Amino acid sequence: MLIDQLKYKLKKPPNDVRYRTIWQYLHIDIVLLSFLLLLSLAGLAILYSASSENLRPVELQTVRLILAYAMMVIVAQIPPITLQRFAPWVYVIGLCLLLVVSVVGHIGKGGQRWLNLGIIHLQPAELMKVAIPLILAWYYHQTSLPITLKSVLLAIPIIVIPAVLTAKQPDLGTAILLCISGGAVLFLAGLSWRIILYTLVGIATSLPFVWYLLYDYQRQRVLTFLNPEHDPLGNGYHIIQSKIAIGSGGLFGKGWLNGTQSSLHFLPEHSTDFIFAVCGEEFGFAGNLILITLYLLVIARGLYITLNAQDTFSRLLAGSITLTFFISFFINMGMVTGILPVVGIPLPLVSYGGSSMVTMMASFGILMSIQTHRKLVTT
């Protein structure tokens, strides 16, 4: 009898209520949560130094993190089947809010991107980072894979319309991420390499026309990326100071709170877009490597959840969230080190700010929902 009980315990289904842990009741993936907490704590430490030891930004960031993690827990309770059912409505609501913000949106930081709701300022473009993968995963869940050219053509307006509305705010960085989040679903759904090649050729040939559609400051960012030394005290100042900060850190850095580029305000936007340079100056190559490792651990867990998802909708959605997170931090690190143009994409969970953080943690809540709502498949 004892042996039979032991065998049952060894074979117990993970969803058996008699053996569920508190994390399973809360639908929290403890592995992913651990990596996210480590990354958030590292971000707070870097932010404290980047803010010249001013506690106020750290306190505000902590409050935002608490709200973002609360959002993650709430979203994690929603089963994937419910997310699938409401995916079209989420997209329609997000698109309507984008149209509203283009008419009566709050203007700030050089753009008309927010809706003033009194208590908070809502940025609809952030909602679309989740809405686009949701509706595309919902659509391709109902079609046979791999996808066809017809289904790709149907998906293009779904991605392009909100991306164009976002770019006109103007918010080129978020518009790029919207295209990436949708493109990730297409790629994971089996987009053929021939279509990918044709797309790349089409983008390359359209660049001269796109150039004239860009705002003046966006054109200047591209020119600065190609030759920042052309205007070292003007448009090239950001990237030059960023490279100096990272290079001066050497292998192990100058030590926490000992950075000079940020504390003496040589490095602009040192607590937001260019906070990775602060990490490089104070912790050196070793510190940046640890930070990158934390990001890769989060991505590895996301890919694990994607591979173990039990239906097409969950796999496409989880894969898109994971790839978008990877590209977000890759673009930020690329623009800070000078290998990519500056497009205003913050470093996830490290840069000071709250709008994108809540959306990002909601996305991780979706990942946790996909992982913890899996049903045991027996043979």
C-alpha positions in Angstrom: 0.0 0.0 0.0 2.8 2.4 0.9 4.6 1.6 -2.3 1.5 2.3 -4.3 1.0 5.6 -2.6 4.7 6.5 -3.3 4.3 5.6 -6.9 1.2 7.8 -7.2 3.0 10.7 -5.7 5.9 10.3 -8.1 3.4 10.2 -11.0 1.0 12.8 -9.6 -0.4 15.1 -12.3 1.0 18.7 -11.9 -2.6 20.1 -11.9 -3.8 17.8 -9.1 -5.3 20.2 -6.5 -4.0 18.0 -3.6 -0.4 18.8 -4.6 -0.7 22.4 -5.9 1.7 25.0 -4.4 0.8 28.6 -3.7 2.5 29.5 -7.0 0.3 27.1 -8.9 -2.8 28.6 -7.3 -1.7 32.0 -8.3 -0.8 30.8 -11.8 2.8 32.1 -11.4 5.7 30.5 -13.1 8.3 30.8 -10.3 11.3 30.4 -12.7 10.3 33.3 -14.9 9.3 35.4 -11.8 12.7 34.8 -10.3 14.5 36.0 -13.4 12.3 39.0 -13.7 12.8 40.0 -10.0 16.6 39.8 -10.4 16.4 41.9 -13.5 14.2 44.5 -11.7 16.5 44.7 -8.7 19.5 45.2 -10.9 17.6 47.9 -12.7 16.8 49.7 -9.5 20.4 49.6 -8.4 21.6 51.1 -11.7 18.8 53.7 -11.7 19.8 54.8 -8.2 23.4 55.5 -9.4 22.1 57.1 -12.7 19.9 59.4 -10.7 23.0 60.7 -8.8 21.9 58.9 -5.6 18.5 60.6 -5.7 15.9 58.3 -4.1 12.9 60.0 -5.6 13.2 58.3 -9.1 13.9 55.0 -7.4 10.8 55.3 -5.2 8.6 56.1 -8.2 10.1 53.3 -10.2 9.5 50.9 -7.3 5.8 51.9 -7.2 5.5 51.4 -11.0 7.2 48.0 -10.6 4.7 47.0 -7.9 1.8 48.0 -10.1 3.3 46.2 -13.1 3.8 43.0 -11.2 0.3 43.3 -9.9 -0.9 43.6 -13.5 1.2 40.5 -14.3 -0.5 38.5 -11.6 -4.0 39.6 -12.7 -3.3 38.7 -16.3 -1.8 35.4 -15.4 -5.2 34.3 -13.9 -6.9 34.6 -17.4 -6.9 31.3 -19.2 -5.5 31.3 -22.8 -8.9 30.3 -24.1 -10.4 33.5 -22.7 -7.6 35.5 -24.2 -8.3 33.9 -27.5 -12.0 34.6 -27.2 -11.5 38.3 -26.5 -8.5 38.9 -28.9 -10.5 40.7 -31.6 -12.2 43.0 -29.1 -8.8 44.0 -27.5 -7.5 44.9 -31.0 -10.6 46.9 -31.9 -10.5 48.8 -28.6 -6.8 49.5 -28.9 -7.2 50.8 -32.5 -10.1 53.0 -31.5 -8.0 54.5 -28.7 -5.2 55.2 -31.2 -7.6 57.1 -33.4 -8.9 59.1 -30.4 -5.4 60.0 -29.2 -4.6 61.3 -32.7 -7.5 63.8 -32.2 -7.6 64.7 -28.5 -4.5 63.2 -27.1 -2.4 64.8 -24.4 0.8 66.4 -25.8 4.0 65.9 -24.0 7.7 65.2 -24.7 7.3 66.4 -28.2 4.5 64.0 -29.2 0.7 63.5 -28.9 0.7 60.0 -27.5 -1.4 59.9 -24.3 -5.0 60.0 -23.2 -5.5 62.0 -20.1 -7.8 59.9 -17.9 -7.4 62.1 -14.8 -5.6 59.6 -12.6 -3.3 58.2 -15.2 -2.1 59.0 -18.7 -2.9 56.0 -21.0 -0.7 55.4 -24.0 -2.8 53.3 -26.5 0.2 52.4 -28.6 1.5 50.3 -25.6 -1.8 48.3 -25.6 -1.2 47.5 -29.3 2.0 45.7 -28.4 -0.2 43.0 -26.9 -3.3 43.5 -29.2 -1.5 42.8 -32.5 0.0 39.4 -31.5 -3.3 38.5 -29.8 -5.4 39.0 -32.9 -2.8 37.5 -35.3 -2.4 34.4 -33.1 -6.2 34.2 -32.9 -6.5 34.4 -36.7 -3.8 31.8 -37.5 -5.1 29.5 -34.9 -8.2 29.0 -37.1 -6.2 28.5 -40.3 -4.0 25.8 -41.5 -0.3 26.3 -41.2 2.2 27.1 -42.6 0.5 30.4 -43.7 -0.1 31.3 -47.3 0.5 34.5 -49.2 -3.2 35.4 -48.9 -3.2 35.1 -45.2 -0.1 37.3 -45.0 -1.8 40.0 -47.1 -4.7 39.9 -44.7 -2.4 40.4 -41.8 -0.4 43.3 -43.2 -3.2 46.0 -42.6 -3.6 44.7 -39.0 0.0 45.5 -38.4 0.6 48.5 -40.6 -2.4 50.6 -39.6 -1.6 50.9 -35.9 2.1 51.2 -36.7 1.4 54.2 -39.0 -0.9 55.9 -36.5 1.8 55.4 -33.8 4.6 56.8 -36.1 2.5 59.9 -36.7 2.4 60.8 -33.0 5.4 60.7 -33.5 6.8 57.6 -31.8 9.0 55.7 -34.2 10.4 53.4 -31.6 7.0 52.0 -30.5 5.9 51.8 -34.2 8.9 49.6 -34.9 8.1 47.4 -32.0 4.5 47.0 -33.2 5.8 45.8 -36.6 8.2 43.5 -34.9 5.5 42.0 -32.6 3.2 41.3 -35.6 6.1 40.1 -37.8 7.2 37.7 -35.1 3.8 36.0 -35.3 4.0 35.7 -39.1 7.5 34.3 -38.8 6.5 31.7 -36.2 3.4 30.8 -38.2 5.7 29.5 -41.0 6.3 32.5 -43.2 8.2 31.2 -46.2 11.8 32.4 -46.8 10.8 33.5 -50.3 8.2 35.9 -48.9 10.8 37.1 -46.3 13.3 37.8 -49.1 10.8 39.6 -51.2 9.8 41.7 -48.2 13.4 42.6 -47.5 13.9 43.6 -51.1 10.7 45.7 -51.0 11.9 47.5 -47.9 15.3 48.2 -49.4 13.8 49.6 -52.6 11.3 51.8 -50.7 13.9 53.4 -48.4 14.4 56.4 -50.6 10.7 57.1 -50.5 10.4 56.4 -46.7 13.3 58.9 -46.2 11.1 61.8 -47.3 8.2 60.6 -45.0 10.4 60.9 -41.9 10.4 63.9 -39.6 13.5 66.1 -39.7 14.7 64.9 -36.3 14.3 61.2 -37.4 16.4 61.9 -40.5 19.0 63.5 -38.3 19.2 60.5 -36.1 20.0 58.3 -39.1 22.7 60.7 -40.3 24.1 60.8 -36.7 24.2 57.0 -36.6 26.3 57.0 -39.8 28.7 59.7 -38.6 28.2 60.9 -35.0 31.5 62.8 -35.2 30.1 65.1 -37.8 28.3 67.1 -35.1 30.0 66.1 -31.8 28.5 68.9 -29.8 25.0 68.6 -31.3 23.2 65.6 -32.6 26.2 63.3 -32.2 26.7 64.2 -28.6 24.5 61.5 -27.1 26.1 58.5 -28.8 29.7 59.9 -28.4 29.2 60.3 -24.6 27.6 56.9 -24.4 30.6 55.3 -26.1 33.0 57.2 -23.8 31.0 56.0 -20.7 31.0 52.3 -21.8 34.7 52.4 -22.9 35.9 54.1 -19.7 34.3 51.2 -17.7 36.9 48.8 -18.9 36.6 45.2 -17.8 35.2 45.6 -14.3 34.1 49.3 -14.2 34.7 52.2 -11.9 32.4 50.8 -9.2 28.9 51.4 -8.2 28.1 55.1 -7.7 31.5 56.0 -9.0 30.5 56.8 -12.6 31.4 60.3 -13.9 29.6 60.5 -17.2 26.2 60.3 -15.6 26.9 62.0 -12.2 28.5 65.0 -13.9 25.7 65.0 -16.5 27.9 64.5 -19.5 25.7 61.6 -20.6 22.2 62.7 -21.6 19.1 60.6 -20.9 21.3 58.6 -18.5 18.3 57.3 -16.5 16.1 56.4 -19.5 17.3 55.5 -23.0 21.0 55.5 -22.2 21.0 53.7 -18.8 22.9 50.8 -20.3 25.9 53.1 -20.7 25.7 53.8 -16.9 25.9 50.1 -16.2 28.9 49.8 -18.6 30.8 52.7 -16.9 30.3 51.5 -13.3 30.4 47.7 -13.7 32.4 47.4 -16.9 32.2 44.6 -19.4 31.6 42.0 -16.6 28.6 44.0 -15.4 27.1 44.3 -18.8 27.6 40.6 -19.4 25.7 39.8 -16.2 22.9 42.1 -17.2 22.7 40.5 -20.7 22.7 37.1 -19.1 19.7 38.0 -17.0 17.9 39.1 -20.2 18.9 35.8 -21.9 17.6 33.8 -19.0 14.2 35.5 -19.3 14.2 34.8 -23.0 15.2 31.2 -22.5 12.3 30.7 -20.2 10.0 32.4 -22.6 11.2 30.0 -25.4 10.7 27.0 -23.1 7.1 28.1 -22.5 6.6 28.6 -26.2 7.9 25.1 -27.0 5.6 23.5 -24.4 2.5 25.4 -25.3 -0.3 23.1 -26.2 -2.1 24.9 -29.1 -1.3 27.1 -32.0 -2.7 30.2 -30.4 -0.6 29.8 -27.3 2.6 29.0 -29.2 2.3 31.9 -31.6 1.4 34.4 -28.8 4.1 33.2 -26.4 6.7 33.2 -29.2 5.8 36.7 -30.3 6.1 38.1 -26.7 9.4 36.4 -26.2 10.9 37.6 -29.5 9.6 41.2 -29.0 11.2 41.3 -25.6 14.5 40.1 -27.1 14.5 42.7 -29.9 13.5 45.5 -27.4 16.6 45.0 -25.3 18.8 44.3 -28.4 17.8 47.5 -30.1 18.4 49.6 -26.9 21.8 48.1 -26.4 22.5 48.5 -30.1 21.7 52.2 -30.2 23.6 52.9 -26.9 26.7 51.2 -28.3 26.4 52.9 -31.7 25.6 49.9 -33.9 22.0 51.0 -34.4 20.3 54.4 -34.8 18.7 56.0 -31.8 15.0 55.3 -31.9 13.9 55.9 -28.3 13.3 52.4 -27.2 13.9 52.0 -23.4 15.9 49.2 -21.8 13.2 46.8 -20.5 12.7 46.8 -16.7 15.8 49.0 -16.2 15.1 52.3 -17.8 13.1 54.9 -15.8 9.5 55.0 -16.9 6.2 53.3 -16.4 4.1 53.2 -19.6 5.9 50.3 -21.4 6.7 48.5 -18.1 3.0 47.8 -17.3 2.4 46.4 -20.9 5.5 44.3 -20.7 4.6 42.7 -17.4 1.1 42.1 -18.7 2.8 40.2 -21.5 4.8 38.1 -19.0 1.5 37.5 -17.3 0.2 36.0 -20.6 3.3 33.8 -20.7 2.7 32.6 -17.2 -1.0 31.9 -18.0 0.1 29.8 -21.0 2.5 27.8 -18.8 0.3 27.3 -15.7 -3.0 26.6 -17.5 -1.6 23.7 -19.5 -3.5 20.5 -19.2 -1.8 17.2 -18.6 -1.8 15.0 -21.7 -1.8 11.3 -20.8 -1.1 8.3 -23.0 
